[in-house]
């Protein structure tokens, strides 16, 4: 499972891909990143994540949200 994340200047889009198809997708504005914890708790645990364009500060917040969702 791959959690792909596309982060722009004001919004983030994400999708969970199983290697064949998109299983789940979603979006959030950057101020709403904390809401991702709840959404990501409902998806299968990804084995990889990809976010090549996220600024460092946003990347840290994403990593925190993903870590909290895995607990």
PDB file of N, CA, C and O in Angstrom:
ATOM      1  N   UNK A   1       0.833  -1.173   0.000  1.00  0.00           N
ATOM      2  CA  UNK A   1       0.000   0.000   0.000  1.00  0.00           C
ATOM      3  C   UNK A   1       0.885   1.246   0.000  1.00  0.00           C
ATOM      4  O   UNK A   1       1.817   1.363   0.796  1.00  0.00           O
ATOM      5  N   UNK A   2       0.583   2.152  -0.885  1.00  0.00           N
ATOM      6  CA  UNK A   2       1.336   3.398  -0.980  1.00  0.00           C
ATOM      7  C   UNK A   2       0.396   4.554  -0.678  1.00  0.00           C
ATOM      8  O   UNK A   2      -0.663   4.677  -1.294  1.00  0.00           O
ATOM      9  N   UNK A   3       0.778   5.392   0.259  1.00  0.00           N
ATOM     10  CA  UNK A   3       0.050   6.617   0.546  1.00  0.00           C
ATOM     11  C   UNK A   3       0.747   7.732  -0.218  1.00  0.00           C
ATOM     12  O   UNK A   3       1.839   8.157   0.161  1.00  0.00           O
ATOM     13  N   UNK A   4       0.122   8.209  -1.295  1.00  0.00           N
ATOM     14  CA  UNK A   4       0.679   9.281  -2.121  1.00  0.00           C
ATOM     15  C   UNK A   4       0.078  10.600  -1.663  1.00  0.00           C
ATOM     16  O   UNK A   4      -1.132  10.701  -1.459  1.00  0.00           O
ATOM     17  N   UNK A   5       0.927  11.612  -1.503  1.00  0.00           N
ATOM     18  CA  UNK A   5       0.502  12.914  -1.002  1.00  0.00           C
ATOM     19  C   UNK A   5       0.993  13.990  -1.955  1.00  0.00           C
ATOM     20  O   UNK A   5       2.174  14.040  -2.299  1.00  0.00           O
ATOM     21  N   UNK A   6       0.073  14.851  -2.377  1.00  0.00           N
ATOM     22  CA  UNK A   6       0.398  15.990  -3.235  1.00  0.00           C
ATOM     23  C   UNK A   6       0.071  17.245  -2.448  1.00  0.00           C
ATOM     24  O   UNK A   6      -1.096  17.535  -2.184  1.00  0.00           O
ATOM     25  N   UNK A   7       1.093  17.984  -2.076  1.00  0.00           N
ATOM     26  CA  UNK A   7       0.910  19.155  -1.226  1.00  0.00           C
ATOM     27  C   UNK A   7       1.228  20.415  -2.017  1.00  0.00           C
ATOM     28  O   UNK A   7       2.339  20.585  -2.519  1.00  0.00           O
ATOM     29  N   UNK A   8       0.234  21.299  -2.123  1.00  0.00           N
ATOM     30  CA  UNK A   8       0.424  22.577  -2.793  1.00  0.00           C
ATOM     31  C   UNK A   8       0.591  23.694  -1.778  1.00  0.00           C
ATOM     32  O   UNK A   8       0.941  23.447  -0.624  1.00  0.00           O
ATOM     33  N   UNK A   9       0.343  24.912  -2.206  1.00  0.00           N
ATOM     34  CA  UNK A   9       0.499  26.070  -1.322  1.00  0.00           C
ATOM     35  C   UNK A   9      -0.630  26.216  -0.323  1.00  0.00           C
ATOM     36  O   UNK A   9      -0.432  26.781   0.752  1.00  0.00           O
ATOM     37  N   UNK A  10      -1.806  25.720  -0.655  1.00  0.00           N
ATOM     38  CA  UNK A  10      -2.945  25.929   0.233  1.00  0.00           C
ATOM     39  C   UNK A  10      -3.715  24.660   0.539  1.00  0.00           C
ATOM     40  O   UNK A  10      -4.570  24.660   1.424  1.00  0.00           O
ATOM     41  N   UNK A  11      -3.433  23.577  -0.174  1.00  0.00           N
ATOM     42  CA  UNK A  11      -4.245  22.374  -0.028  1.00  0.00           C
ATOM     43  C   UNK A  11      -3.402  21.123  -0.241  1.00  0.00           C
ATOM     44  O   UNK A  11      -2.394  21.146  -0.948  1.00  0.00           O
ATOM     45  N   UNK A  12      -3.826  20.053   0.372  1.00  0.00           N
ATOM     46  CA  UNK A  12      -3.158  18.770   0.255  1.00  0.00           C
ATOM     47  C   UNK A  12      -4.155  17.755  -0.285  1.00  0.00           C
ATOM     48  O   UNK A  12      -5.305  17.721   0.155  1.00  0.00           O
ATOM     49  N   UNK A  13      -3.725  16.927  -1.235  1.00  0.00           N
ATOM     50  CA  UNK A  13      -4.534  15.825  -1.737  1.00  0.00           C
ATOM     51  C   UNK A  13      -3.778  14.536  -1.442  1.00  0.00           C
ATOM     52  O   UNK A  13      -2.549  14.510  -1.501  1.00  0.00           O
ATOM     53  N   UNK A  14      -4.497  13.479  -1.130  1.00  0.00           N
ATOM     54  CA  UNK A  14      -3.852  12.210  -0.829  1.00  0.00           C
ATOM     55  C   UNK A  14      -4.642  11.063  -1.446  1.00  0.00           C
ATOM     56  O   UNK A  14      -5.828  11.191  -1.752  1.00  0.00           O
ATOM     57  N   UNK A  15      -3.958   9.947  -1.619  1.00  0.00           N
ATOM     58  CA  UNK A  15      -4.606   8.742  -2.123  1.00  0.00           C
ATOM     59  C   UNK A  15      -3.857   7.508  -1.653  1.00  0.00           C
ATOM     60  O   UNK A  15      -2.633   7.521  -1.521  1.00  0.00           O
ATOM     61  N   UNK A  16      -4.594   6.458  -1.407  1.00  0.00           N
ATOM     62  CA  UNK A  16      -4.011   5.173  -1.018  1.00  0.00           C
ATOM     63  C   UNK A  16      -4.118   4.237  -2.218  1.00  0.00           C
ATOM     64  O   UNK A  16      -5.213   3.953  -2.703  1.00  0.00           O
ATOM     65  N   UNK A  17      -2.959   3.761  -2.693  1.00  0.00           N
ATOM     66  CA  UNK A  17      -2.896   2.926  -3.897  1.00  0.00           C
ATOM     67  C   UNK A  17      -2.365   1.545  -3.524  1.00  0.00           C
ATOM     68  O   UNK A  17      -1.396   1.422  -2.775  1.00  0.00           O
ATOM     69  N   UNK A  18      -3.010   0.513  -4.055  1.00  0.00           N
ATOM     70  CA  UNK A  18      -2.583  -0.850  -3.718  1.00  0.00           C
ATOM     71  C   UNK A  18      -1.676  -1.480  -4.770  1.00  0.00           C
ATOM     72  O   UNK A  18      -1.382  -2.674  -4.703  1.00  0.00           O
ATOM     73  N   UNK A  19      -1.231  -0.682  -5.744  1.00  0.00           N
ATOM     74  CA  UNK A  19      -0.395  -1.208  -6.815  1.00  0.00           C
ATOM     75  C   UNK A  19      -1.178  -1.444  -8.095  1.00  0.00           C
ATOM     76  O   UNK A  19      -0.607  -1.608  -9.174  1.00  0.00           O
ATOM     77  N   UNK A  20      -2.509  -1.458  -7.953  1.00  0.00           N
ATOM     78  CA  UNK A  20      -3.377  -1.664  -9.114  1.00  0.00           C
ATOM     79  C   UNK A  20      -4.416  -0.562  -9.266  1.00  0.00           C
ATOM     80  O   UNK A  20      -4.790  -0.194 -10.379  1.00  0.00           O
ATOM     81  N   UNK A  21      -4.873  -0.046  -8.144  1.00  0.00           N
ATOM     82  CA  UNK A  21      -5.932   0.962  -8.205  1.00  0.00           C
ATOM     83  C   UNK A  21      -5.910   1.831  -6.949  1.00  0.00           C
ATOM     84  O   UNK A  21      -5.286   1.483  -5.947  1.00  0.00           O
ATOM     85  N   UNK A  22      -6.606   2.969  -7.023  1.00  0.00           N
ATOM     86  CA  UNK A  22      -6.752   3.860  -5.875  1.00  0.00           C
ATOM     87  C   UNK A  22      -7.860   3.311  -4.982  1.00  0.00           C
ATOM     88  O   UNK A  22      -8.986   3.111  -5.437  1.00  0.00           O
ATOM     89  N   UNK A  23      -7.543   3.070  -3.722  1.00  0.00           N
ATOM     90  CA  UNK A  23      -8.527   2.546  -2.781  1.00  0.00           C
ATOM     91  C   UNK A  23      -9.293   3.659  -2.075  1.00  0.00           C
ATOM     92  O   UNK A  23     -10.503   3.556  -1.874  1.00  0.00           O
ATOM     93  N   UNK A  24      -8.596   4.709  -1.704  1.00  0.00           N
ATOM     94  CA  UNK A  24      -9.208   5.857  -1.024  1.00  0.00           C
ATOM     95  C   UNK A  24      -8.474   7.110  -1.452  1.00  0.00           C
ATOM     96  O   UNK A  24      -7.282   7.073  -1.757  1.00  0.00           O
ATOM     97  N   UNK A  25      -9.196   8.221  -1.470  1.00  0.00           N
ATOM     98  CA  UNK A  25      -8.591   9.518  -1.742  1.00  0.00           C
ATOM     99  C   UNK A  25      -9.230  10.554  -0.844  1.00  0.00           C
ATOM    100  O   UNK A  25     -10.315  10.336  -0.305  1.00  0.00           O
ATOM    101  N   UNK A  26      -8.558  11.683  -0.681  1.00  0.00           N
ATOM    102  CA  UNK A  26      -9.102  12.764   0.124  1.00  0.00           C
ATOM    103  C   UNK A  26      -8.318  14.037  -0.089  1.00  0.00           C
ATOM    104  O   UNK A  26      -7.319  14.059  -0.808  1.00  0.00           O
ATOM    105  N   UNK A  27      -8.787  15.101   0.549  1.00  0.00           N
ATOM    106  CA  UNK A  27      -8.128  16.403   0.439  1.00  0.00           C
ATOM    107  C   UNK A  27      -8.384  17.192   1.713  1.00  0.00           C
ATOM    108  O   UNK A  27      -9.365  16.952   2.417  1.00  0.00           O
ATOM    109  N   UNK A  28      -7.493  18.136   2.002  1.00  0.00           N
ATOM    110  CA  UNK A  28      -7.639  19.016   3.161  1.00  0.00           C
ATOM    111  C   UNK A  28      -6.851  20.293   2.891  1.00  0.00           C
ATOM    112  O   UNK A  28      -5.815  20.271   2.228  1.00  0.00           O
ATOM    113  N   UNK A  29      -7.356  21.395   3.413  1.00  0.00           N
ATOM    114  CA  UNK A  29      -6.564  22.628   3.336  1.00  0.00           C
ATOM    115  C   UNK A  29      -5.424  22.497   4.341  1.00  0.00           C
ATOM    116  O   UNK A  29      -5.524  21.722   5.293  1.00  0.00           O
ATOM    117  N   UNK A  30      -4.352  23.241   4.140  1.00  0.00           N
ATOM    118  CA  UNK A  30      -3.194  23.110   5.042  1.00  0.00           C
ATOM    119  C   UNK A  30      -3.544  23.419   6.497  1.00  0.00           C
ATOM    120  O   UNK A  30      -3.028  22.740   7.384  1.00  0.00           O
ATOM    121  N   UNK A  31      -4.401  24.419   6.794  1.00  0.00           N
ATOM    122  CA  UNK A  31      -4.754  24.627   8.194  1.00  0.00           C
ATOM    123  C   UNK A  31      -5.547  23.467   8.809  1.00  0.00           C
ATOM    124  O   UNK A  31      -5.656  23.377  10.032  1.00  0.00           O
ATOM    125  N   UNK A  32      -6.095  22.590   7.980  1.00  0.00           N
ATOM    126  CA  UNK A  32      -6.898  21.471   8.470  1.00  0.00           C
ATOM    127  C   UNK A  32      -6.134  20.152   8.519  1.00  0.00           C
ATOM    128  O   UNK A  32      -6.761  19.096   8.606  1.00  0.00           O
ATOM    129  N   UNK A  33      -4.819  20.172   8.467  1.00  0.00           N
ATOM    130  CA  UNK A  33      -4.043  18.934   8.409  1.00  0.00           C
ATOM    131  C   UNK A  33      -4.297  18.017   9.594  1.00  0.00           C
ATOM    132  O   UNK A  33      -4.190  16.798   9.457  1.00  0.00           O
ATOM    133  N   UNK A  34      -4.625  18.560  10.733  1.00  0.00           N
ATOM    134  CA  UNK A  34      -4.883  17.719  11.903  1.00  0.00           C
ATOM    135  C   UNK A  34      -6.061  16.775  11.652  1.00  0.00           C
ATOM    136  O   UNK A  34      -6.132  15.706  12.258  1.00  0.00           O
ATOM    137  N   UNK A  35      -6.985  17.156  10.767  1.00  0.00           N
ATOM    138  CA  UNK A  35      -8.129  16.285  10.461  1.00  0.00           C
ATOM    139  C   UNK A  35      -7.704  15.013   9.743  1.00  0.00           C
ATOM    140  O   UNK A  35      -8.455  14.038   9.723  1.00  0.00           O
ATOM    141  N   UNK A  36      -6.528  15.007   9.161  1.00  0.00           N
ATOM    142  CA  UNK A  36      -6.066  13.823   8.446  1.00  0.00           C
ATOM    143  C   UNK A  36      -5.895  12.632   9.382  1.00  0.00           C
ATOM    144  O   UNK A  36      -6.044  11.487   8.956  1.00  0.00           O
ATOM    145  N   UNK A  37      -5.587  12.886  10.639  1.00  0.00           N
ATOM    146  CA  UNK A  37      -5.415  11.778  11.592  1.00  0.00           C
ATOM    147  C   UNK A  37      -6.642  10.890  11.598  1.00  0.00           C
ATOM    148  O   UNK A  37      -6.526   9.666  11.541  1.00  0.00           O
ATOM    149  N   UNK A  38      -7.821  11.499  11.666  1.00  0.00           N
ATOM    150  CA  UNK A  38      -9.062  10.726  11.702  1.00  0.00           C
ATOM    151  C   UNK A  38      -9.280   9.975  10.392  1.00  0.00           C
ATOM    152  O   UNK A  38      -9.676   8.810  10.404  1.00  0.00           O
ATOM    153  N   UNK A  39      -9.026  10.631   9.269  1.00  0.00           N
ATOM    154  CA  UNK A  39      -9.214   9.980   7.964  1.00  0.00           C
ATOM    155  C   UNK A  39      -8.233   8.829   7.790  1.00  0.00           C
ATOM    156  O   UNK A  39      -8.606   7.765   7.295  1.00  0.00           O
ATOM    157  N   UNK A  40      -6.992   9.031   8.189  1.00  0.00           N
ATOM    158  CA  UNK A  40      -5.975   8.015   7.982  1.00  0.00           C
ATOM    159  C   UNK A  40      -6.099   6.854   8.962  1.00  0.00           C
ATOM    160  O   UNK A  40      -5.541   5.787   8.707  1.00  0.00           O
ATOM    161  N   UNK A  41      -6.811   7.027  10.072  1.00  0.00           N
ATOM    162  CA  UNK A  41      -7.050   5.896  10.976  1.00  0.00           C
ATOM    163  C   UNK A  41      -7.992   4.881  10.348  1.00  0.00           C
ATOM    164  O   UNK A  41      -8.022   3.722  10.762  1.00  0.00           O
ATOM    165  N   UNK A  42      -8.768   5.310   9.343  1.00  0.00           N
ATOM    166  CA  UNK A  42      -9.773   4.457   8.721  1.00  0.00           C
ATOM    167  C   UNK A  42      -9.261   3.709   7.500  1.00  0.00           C
ATOM    168  O   UNK A  42     -10.005   2.928   6.907  1.00  0.00           O
ATOM    169  N   UNK A  43      -8.005   3.929   7.108  1.00  0.00           N
ATOM    170  CA  UNK A  43      -7.471   3.266   5.921  1.00  0.00           C
ATOM    171  C   UNK A  43      -6.495   2.176   6.341  1.00  0.00           C
ATOM    172  O   UNK A  43      -5.953   2.224   7.445  1.00  0.00           O
ATOM    173  N   UNK A  44      -6.262   1.182   5.463  1.00  0.00           N
ATOM    174  CA  UNK A  44      -5.234   0.184   5.769  1.00  0.00           C
ATOM    175  C   UNK A  44      -3.874   0.861   5.943  1.00  0.00           C
ATOM    176  O   UNK A  44      -3.594   1.883   5.316  1.00  0.00           O
ATOM    177  N   UNK A  45      -3.059   0.297   6.775  1.00  0.00           N
ATOM    178  CA  UNK A  45      -1.739   0.878   7.037  1.00  0.00           C
ATOM    179  C   UNK A  45      -0.867   0.825   5.786  1.00  0.00           C
ATOM    180  O   UNK A  45      -0.631  -0.253   5.241  1.00  0.00           O
ATOM    181  N   UNK A  46      -0.386   1.983   5.328  1.00  0.00           N
ATOM    182  CA  UNK A  46       0.480   1.966   4.143  1.00  0.00           C
ATOM    183  C   UNK A  46       1.853   1.398   4.461  1.00  0.00           C
ATOM    184  O   UNK A  46       2.343   1.515   5.585  1.00  0.00           O
ATOM    185  N   UNK A  47       2.466   0.783   3.463  1.00  0.00           N
ATOM    186  CA  UNK A  47       3.829   0.285   3.625  1.00  0.00           C
ATOM    187  C   UNK A  47       4.839   1.325   3.164  1.00  0.00           C
ATOM    188  O   UNK A  47       6.017   1.255   3.515  1.00  0.00           O
ATOM    189  N   UNK A  48       4.371   2.300   2.366  1.00  0.00           N
ATOM    190  CA  UNK A  48       5.209   3.384   1.870  1.00  0.00           C
ATOM    191  C   UNK A  48       4.389   4.661   1.842  1.00  0.00           C
ATOM    192  O   UNK A  48       3.161   4.631   1.762  1.00  0.00           O
ATOM    193  N   UNK A  49       5.089   5.779   1.909  1.00  0.00           N
ATOM    194  CA  UNK A  49       4.423   7.053   1.664  1.00  0.00           C
ATOM    195  C   UNK A  49       5.321   7.880   0.756  1.00  0.00           C
ATOM    196  O   UNK A  49       6.546   7.757   0.780  1.00  0.00           O
ATOM    197  N   UNK A  50       4.685   8.719  -0.039  1.00  0.00           N
ATOM    198  CA  UNK A  50       5.413   9.534  -0.997  1.00  0.00           C
ATOM    199  C   UNK A  50       4.849  10.939  -0.978  1.00  0.00           C
ATOM    200  O   UNK A  50       3.654  11.140  -1.193  1.00  0.00           O
ATOM    201  N   UNK A  51       5.716  11.918  -0.720  1.00  0.00           N
ATOM    202  CA  UNK A  51       5.316  13.320  -0.715  1.00  0.00           C
ATOM    203  C   UNK A  51       6.502  14.155  -1.174  1.00  0.00           C
ATOM    204  O   UNK A  51       7.121  14.848  -0.367  1.00  0.00           O
ATOM    205  N   UNK A  52       6.823  14.096  -2.454  1.00  0.00           N
ATOM    206  CA  UNK A  52       8.045  14.739  -2.933  1.00  0.00           C
ATOM    207  C   UNK A  52       8.043  16.262  -2.898  1.00  0.00           C
ATOM    208  O   UNK A  52       9.115  16.866  -2.937  1.00  0.00           O
ATOM    209  N   UNK A  53       6.877  16.908  -2.825  1.00  0.00           N
ATOM    210  CA  UNK A  53       6.844  18.363  -2.951  1.00  0.00           C
ATOM    211  C   UNK A  53       6.522  19.098  -1.667  1.00  0.00           C
ATOM    212  O   UNK A  53       6.441  20.326  -1.680  1.00  0.00           O
ATOM    213  N   UNK A  54       6.338  18.410  -0.575  1.00  0.00           N
ATOM    214  CA  UNK A  54       5.931  19.068   0.664  1.00  0.00           C
ATOM    215  C   UNK A  54       7.058  19.905   1.264  1.00  0.00           C
ATOM    216  O   UNK A  54       8.184  19.423   1.387  1.00  0.00           O
ATOM    217  N   UNK A  55       6.765  21.164   1.642  1.00  0.00           N
ATOM    218  CA  UNK A  55       7.753  21.959   2.366  1.00  0.00           C
ATOM    219  C   UNK A  55       8.087  21.293   3.701  1.00  0.00           C
ATOM    220  O   UNK A  55       7.273  20.535   4.228  1.00  0.00           O
ATOM    221  N   UNK A  56       9.259  21.559   4.249  1.00  0.00           N
ATOM    222  CA  UNK A  56       9.728  20.891   5.465  1.00  0.00           C
ATOM    223  C   UNK A  56       8.740  21.023   6.617  1.00  0.00           C
ATOM    224  O   UNK A  56       8.474  20.029   7.293  1.00  0.00           O
ATOM    225  N   UNK A  57       8.193  22.193   6.867  1.00  0.00           N
ATOM    226  CA  UNK A  57       7.258  22.373   7.977  1.00  0.00           C
ATOM    227  C   UNK A  57       5.990  21.567   7.795  1.00  0.00           C
ATOM    228  O   UNK A  57       5.469  20.996   8.754  1.00  0.00           O
ATOM    229  N   UNK A  58       5.495  21.517   6.582  1.00  0.00           N
ATOM    230  CA  UNK A  58       4.292  20.734   6.296  1.00  0.00           C
ATOM    231  C   UNK A  58       4.623  19.255   6.391  1.00  0.00           C
ATOM    232  O   UNK A  58       3.824  18.467   6.897  1.00  0.00           O
ATOM    233  N   UNK A  59       5.791  18.878   5.908  1.00  0.00           N
ATOM    234  CA  UNK A  59       6.201  17.468   5.969  1.00  0.00           C
ATOM    235  C   UNK A  59       6.231  16.970   7.412  1.00  0.00           C
ATOM    236  O   UNK A  59       5.805  15.846   7.679  1.00  0.00           O
ATOM    237  N   UNK A  60       6.723  17.774   8.339  1.00  0.00           N
ATOM    238  CA  UNK A  60       6.749  17.369   9.751  1.00  0.00           C
ATOM    239  C   UNK A  60       5.333  17.175  10.289  1.00  0.00           C
ATOM    240  O   UNK A  60       5.073  16.229  11.033  1.00  0.00           O
ATOM    241  N   UNK A  61       4.416  18.075   9.909  1.00  0.00           N
ATOM    242  CA  UNK A  61       3.028  17.940  10.356  1.00  0.00           C
ATOM    243  C   UNK A  61       2.364  16.700   9.758  1.00  0.00           C
ATOM    244  O   UNK A  61       1.567  16.035  10.420  1.00  0.00           O
ATOM    245  N   UNK A  62       2.694  16.396   8.515  1.00  0.00           N
ATOM    246  CA  UNK A  62       2.163  15.193   7.881  1.00  0.00           C
ATOM    247  C   UNK A  62       2.685  13.935   8.565  1.00  0.00           C
ATOM    248  O   UNK A  62       1.930  13.000   8.830  1.00  0.00           O
ATOM    249  N   UNK A  63       3.975  13.926   8.843  1.00  0.00           N
ATOM    250  CA  UNK A  63       4.569  12.771   9.517  1.00  0.00           C
ATOM    251  C   UNK A  63       3.939  12.564  10.889  1.00  0.00           C
ATOM    252  O   UNK A  63       3.709  11.426  11.297  1.00  0.00           O
ATOM    253  N   UNK A  64       3.659  13.648  11.602  1.00  0.00           N
ATOM    254  CA  UNK A  64       3.002  13.553  12.908  1.00  0.00           C
ATOM    255  C   UNK A  64       1.598  12.994  12.761  1.00  0.00           C
ATOM    256  O   UNK A  64       1.180  12.155  13.559  1.00  0.00           O
ATOM    257  N   UNK A  65       0.862  13.448  11.747  1.00  0.00           N
ATOM    258  CA  UNK A  65      -0.497  12.961  11.528  1.00  0.00           C
ATOM    259  C   UNK A  65      -0.483  11.486  11.169  1.00  0.00           C
ATOM    260  O   UNK A  65      -1.313  10.725  11.668  1.00  0.00           O
ATOM    261  N   UNK A  66       0.436  11.067  10.318  1.00  0.00           N
ATOM    262  CA  UNK A  66       0.520   9.670   9.924  1.00  0.00           C
ATOM    263  C   UNK A  66       0.941   8.801  11.103  1.00  0.00           C
ATOM    264  O   UNK A  66       0.406   7.710  11.297  1.00  0.00           O
ATOM    265  N   UNK A  67       1.889   9.279  11.882  1.00  0.00           N
ATOM    266  CA  UNK A  67       2.336   8.529  13.060  1.00  0.00           C
ATOM    267  C   UNK A  67       1.186   8.359  14.062  1.00  0.00           C
ATOM    268  O   UNK A  67       0.998   7.273  14.610  1.00  0.00           O
ATOM    269  N   UNK A  68       0.432   9.407  14.295  1.00  0.00           N
ATOM    270  CA  UNK A  68      -0.700   9.333  15.229  1.00  0.00           C
ATOM    271  C   UNK A  68      -1.770   8.367  14.704  1.00  0.00           C
ATOM    272  O   UNK A  68      -2.403   7.662  15.489  1.00  0.00           O
ATOM    273  N   UNK A  69      -1.970   8.333  13.403  1.00  0.00           N
ATOM    274  CA  UNK A  69      -2.983   7.456  12.814  1.00  0.00           C
ATOM    275  C   UNK A  69      -2.586   5.994  12.929  1.00  0.00           C
ATOM    276  O   UNK A  69      -3.454   5.122  12.953  1.00  0.00           O
ATOM    277  N   UNK A  70      -1.305   5.713  12.999  1.00  0.00           N
ATOM    278  CA  UNK A  70      -0.832   4.323  13.064  1.00  0.00           C
ATOM    279  C   UNK A  70      -0.928   3.731  14.458  1.00  0.00           C
ATOM    280  O   UNK A  70      -0.771   2.522  14.628  1.00  0.00           O
ATOM    281  N   UNK A  71      -1.182   4.556  15.449  1.00  0.00           N
ATOM    282  CA  UNK A  71      -1.244   4.051  16.840  1.00  0.00           C
ATOM    283  C   UNK A  71      -2.533   3.339  17.098  1.00  0.00           C
ATOM    284  O   UNK A  71      -2.759   2.851  18.205  1.00  0.00           O
TER     285      UNK A  71
END
